[in-house]
Amino acid sequence: MVSNQVLDDISEKIAGGLRLLGGAKGEVESQVRSIVETALQQFDVVTDERMQVQEAMLKKARDEMQALEERIQALEAKIKGLEQGA
């Protein structure tokens, strides 16, 4: 998981080194950030945003599964009660 802050920090550090060579800070940071983002995409790094979406989807699935388990238990109890009454 890579946050925008991490990318900003990496870009800033690289740009800081390049500034010593006389480059324009804003332009250099933008180019470095673009290069770093492209490199990270090749490694299939998960962003914070994607991770948060996945966590939300997982929580929803867990909640739905819990509700279904509770319904199954209730139905099983009803069936058992009907079987004993018959």
N, C-alpha and C positions, 0 to 999 in steps of 0.2 A: 504494500500500500504506500503510495507516494503522494504527499500533500503538495499543494501549491507552494506552501512555505519552503519545503525542501527544494523544489525546483527554483524558487526565487533565490534561496541561499546559494545553491550551486551556481546559478547564473551570475549572481553578484560577485562571488569569489573569482570565477573565471574572468569576468569582465574587469574586476579590479586588477588582476594580473595583466590583462591586455591593455588596460588604461596606461600602464607604465610605458607601453610601446607607442602611446599617442593616439589611441582610438577614441572615438566618441562614445561615452558611457552608455547612453540610451540605446543607440544603434547596436553596440556590441552586446549589451545585455539581451536585447531582443533576439539577435542572431544566435547567441549562445543558448538561450532558452529554447529556441526552435530546434537547435541541434540536439540538445539534451532530451527534449520531448520525443523527437523522432527516434533517438537511440533507445529510449525506455519503451516505446511502442513495440520495437522489435523484440524486446524481452518479455512482452505481454505483462507488464507491471500493472497492478490494479490501482486505480485512483481512489481517493477518499470517497468521492461521490459514488462511484460504482460499488464500493464496499458497503456504503450506507444503504444503497438500494437493495443489494443482495441480503443484507442483514434484516431489512424491513420485510422483504419477501419471505425469508426464512421464519421470522417471528409470526407472520400471518399464517404460514403453512402449519407451524407448530400449534397455534391457537385453534385452527380449523381441525387439526388431527385430534387435539384434546377434546373438542366439542363432539366430534364423531365417536370417540372412544366412550364418552359419557352416554351418548345416545344408545350405543350398542349395549352397554351395561344395563341401561334402563329397559331396553327391549328384551334382553336375556332374562332379566328379573320378571318381566311380565309373562314371558313364555313359560318360565319355571312355575310361576303362580298359576297359570292356566293349566299346566300339565298336572299339578298337584291337586287342583280342584276337580279335574275330570275323573 
